């Protein structure tokens, strides 16, 4: 009787009084084998960035609604006690229809909206240990994570997204005090981040551009330390900013996908999400420099293709990073090359399995190379995913 009364009460409420709430998620797991030159081989179960989220909206008045989202990272292959609520994009916002949408919270940057060339399901990527200059770990190169590293989520952020006009749309975001720290020496300026993007779509064709700038890289790290040298954070007036320009274009219909991306950056090493994350340094032991202070410049490009034949989708990607330059001087043999091949099989509308193989070659002078020698990393993986 009470259930019927509740149902009748809800039915009698006007539409604006009802909130739309959706529970969603994706479970992604696999079995993989990772190898590395002069390094340990690892085999086992891999969590390929599973997630759980809840989102909703409520009509405030015609043409204006409130919206929110809480999304969390979930590890399903190990102890998940360290996973926290809202560890992925989470926000509160207002959507004004043709006036656009404004949100506040933990928000994706403009780069993270792009990177459609990375069509793979994988665990992580190559990383350099902070404890040893010669320690490199491969946790999955069957995806373009080096290429897409700067695609991140901004803390303490405010972002505006325009409505789409004749296929064009844009976004502008700002992160207040990203990477901020109150340690010693005192940080005179937080590492604020500016993010900007513009996109165009016409039928199956798409093109996009994303820009990001870090105002004061390394502001969140008191010191950048390796076994060879220590680089202090930037605290004075001569602050070198870190910048990224990214552009991509492509074609996607129900069967065919083609995508091309190009990235130009200053102040980011190959494994950086934010400038300096990789804990590398530049210069001699007496005058060490961070990637931003050395004006480290990188150029990368990636090309991907896929074609669906019934339930099967064969895929291939190729990425290349050219030699870096520091303070205008080319760093010889500091680039990389990577390819990934594989095939997906659609088991059902929401469940997909796949096989993939990725191989990356790091040149001898890349800071992710082992013992300053050319380093090859490879990953073979079987994956499965389910969306709900």
N, C-alpha and C positions, 0 to 999 in steps of 0.2 A: 504493500500500500504506500509506504514511504517513497519507494523507488518511482512509482507512478506519479506521485505528487511532485517529486523533484523534476521529472521529465516534463510534466505539464508546465511547471514554473519556468524552466529554461526555454521552452517553446514560446512562452508568452512574452519573453524579454525581447526588446528591439535589437536588431542586428548589431548596432554599435556597442551594446553592452556585453557582447560575447567576444572573448579573446580566442584567437586561433593558435593552438600550441601543437608542435610536432616533435616527436622523438625520432631521431635518425642516427645512423652510424655506419661504419664500414669495418669489417674484420678482415685483415690481410695478413697472411702467414705463409711461410715457405720453408723448404729445405734447401740449403746451399752449401757450396764448397768454395772457399776463398784461398787463393795462393798469392805469394809475393816473392820477388827475388830476394834471396838471403834473409827470408823472414819465415815466420811460422805459418803453417797451413791450418785452417780452421774449418770444421764441418759441424753442421747442426741445424736446429730449428731457428728460423729468423722471423721476428715480428716486423712486418713491412709498413709500419706507421698506421696502426689501427686507431680508430677514433670513435667517440660517443658524444652526441650532442643533443641539445634541446633548444628549440627556437619558437618564437611566437610573434604575433602582431595583434594590434587592436585598432579598430577604426575610431579615431577621435571625432572627426567630422568629415564630410565629403571632401576628398582631395588631401586629407592628412591622416596619417596613421602612425602609431608608435610601433617599434619593432625591437626585438632583442634576440640575443643568441648566447648560449654558453656551450663551448665545445672543448672537449678534453682528450688528451692523448691517452691511449690505453695499451699497455703491454700485455699480450696474451701468451707469451712464450716464457715468462719468468716472473719473479716476484714483482708485483706492481704496486708495492706499498709506497714507492717514491712518486707515483703518478698523482698529480694534484688537479683539482677542479679548475676549469677555465685555463688550461695550459696551452690551448690553441685559440684561434680567433674568437673573441668574446666581446660583446658590446651592448649598448643601448643606443637607440637612434630614433629619428623622425624622418618619415618619407613623405615628401610633399608632392609626389607625382611629377608633373612637368617642371616643378621647381627643383627637383633633385632630392637627394638624401644626405643627411648628416648623421654621423655616428661618433661615439666616444667610447674608448676602452682599449682593448688589446687587438690591434687591427693589422691586416696584411698591408705591406707596401705595394706600390704600383707594379714592381717587378714580379711579385708573387702572383699577381693577376694574370701574368703572361706565362712565358716558358711552356707553351703548349708543345714545343718540340720534345720535351721530356715525357714520353708516353709510357714509361716503364713503372713496374711495381718492384721495389727493392728496399733493402734494409737501411743502408747508409752509404758510405763511400770511403775513400782513402783519407786518413787523418794522420797528423804528425803528433807524436807524444810531446807533452810539455816538459817531461822529465829527462829526455835524452835527445840530443840533436840528431841521432842516427836511428831513432825508433819510429817506424812507420807501420800503421795498422791498416789492413784491408778488411772492411766489414761490408763490402758489396759494391762492385763497380759495374753491375748490370743495370745501370741507370746513369743519367747525366747530372749527378750531384755536384761535381766540380763546376760545371757550366752554370748550374742554377743556385749555387751557394748563396748569392746575395738576396735571393727571394725569401724574405723573412717576415716576421710579425713584429710590429712596433709597440713598445710599452708606452703607457701614459699618452695615448695618441688621440688625435682628432682628425676626422677625414670627411671630405665632401665628395659625393659622386653625383655627376649630372645625369639628367634623363638622356635618352637617346634621341638625337635629332638627325633625321635622314641618314641613319647609320653611324653617326658620330657620337661618341661619349667621352667624358673625361673625368679625372679624379685628382684631388689635391689632399695630401695628408701631412701632418706634422706630429712628431714625437718629442715630448718635453722631457729632457733629461735622460734620454736613452743612455745606458751604460754609465750612469752617474754614480759617483762614490764620494764619501766624505773622508777618505783616508788622508795620509800624509805622503807627499806634499799636497797642500790644498789645491783643489781643482777650481780654477777661476771661471771656467765655462763648462757647462755640461755638454755632453755629446748629443745635442739636439739633432734630429733627422728631418729633412725635408724630402717628401716623396711626391712625384707628379707623373701622371699618365694620360695618354690619349689613345683612343681606339676607333677603328672603323670596320664595319662589316657590311658586305653586300652579297646577299645570297650565300654561297659556300665560300666566298673569298673573305679573308680577314687580314688586317694589318694593325700593328700596335707599337707604341713607343713608351718606355718607362725610364724615369730618371730618379736617382737618389743621391743625396748629399749628406755627409756626416760633418757637423760643424767642428767638432774637436775629437778626433779619433783617439782612442786609448784613455779617455777620461775616466773610465771605470776600472782601470788597472793601475795600481800604484807604480808597479815596475813590470817591464816585459823582460823575462829572464830566460836565457838558454844556457847550456854549458859553456858557451864561448864568450858571451857578453851580456850586459844588462842595458836596456834602453829605458830612459825615464819618460814618463808621460809628458804631453805637451801642456804646460801650464802658463806660459808667457804670452806675449802679444803676437809672435810670429807663428801662428797656427796654420799648419797645412791641412786643408780639408780633403776628405775622401769623396770621390764622385764616381757614379756609374751611369753610363748611357746604354740602353738596350733597345733593340728594334727587332721585330719579327713579322713575317708575312707568311701566308699559306693558303691552302685550299682544303676544305673538309666537307664531304657529303656523306651519305649513308654507307658508302663503301670505301672511298679513297680518302686518305689523309696525306698531305704534303706540307712540311713546315721548314722554314729556314730562319735561324736566329743569329744575331751578331751583337757582341757586347764589347764595349770599350770602357775601361775602368782605370782610376788612379787611386793608389792607397790600399789596394786589396791584393793579397797573395792568393794562390790557387785554392786554398782551403778556408778562406775567410767568409764568414757571414756578415759580421761587422768588421770594420778595418782593425787588423791586429789580432783577431781571434786565434789565428794559427800559431801565435807565440814565436814568430820568426823575427829576425832582425837583420839589418843591412849595415854595411860599413865595417871598419876595423874594430878590434876589441876595445881600443881606446876611445873611439868616437862612434858607438853603435847608433843605429837609426831604426825607427819603426818603418813599416811599409808606407805610411802616410808621409813621414818626414823625409823619406828617400824619394818621394814622388814616384813610387813604383807604378809603372804602367803595364797593363795587360790587355791583350786582344784575344777574343775567343769567337768561334763560330760553330754552329751545330746544324745539321741537316737530318731530318727524319721523314720516313715514309711508312705507310701501312695500307693494306688492302684487305677487305673482308670478303671471304668466299664462303657463304653459308655460315656455319658456326665457327669457322677458322679465320684468324686475322694474323697473317705473317707481318712482322715489323722489323725495321732496321733503322739505326741511328749512327751518325758519325760526328765526332766533335774534335776540334783542334784548338790548342792554345799556342800562340806564337811565342817566340822568345820575349821575355820581359825586358824592361829598361828601368834603370834607377838613376835619378838625377840626370836624365838625358843620355845615359850610356847604356848601350845594349848589353844585356846579360846573356852571353853565349850559352847555348844548350840549356835553356831554362824553361822550355815549353813542354807540351804533352800532346799525345794523340790517343783517341779512344773510339772503339766501335762496339755496338751492342746489336745482337740479332736474336730473334725469338719468334714465338707464335703463341697466340692466345686461343683458347677454346671456350665458347659460351655454353656453359652447362645448362643454364636457365636464364630467365630474364634478369635475375639479380646475382647469380653466381657464375664466376669465371675462373678458369685455371690457365696456367701458362708455363712455358719453358723459355729460359733466356740464358744467353752467354755474353758476358762483357769482358773486354780486354783493354787495359790502359797502359801506355808506355810513357813514363816520366823521364825526361832527359836528365843527364848527370848533374846539372847545376840547378835543377828545380829543388826547392827546399823540402819537398816531399820525397826526394830520392834517397835511397839507402846508401850510406857510406860514400856519398858523392859519386855514385855510379849509376848508369842507366838502369831503371827499375821497371819491371813489368808486373802488373797486377791483373788477376783474372778471377772471374766469378761465374760459376755455373749454378743455376737455381731452378727449382720447380715451385710455382706459387699457386695460391688459391685465394679468392676473395669473395665476400658476400656483402651486399648493400641492403640496408633495411631503413 
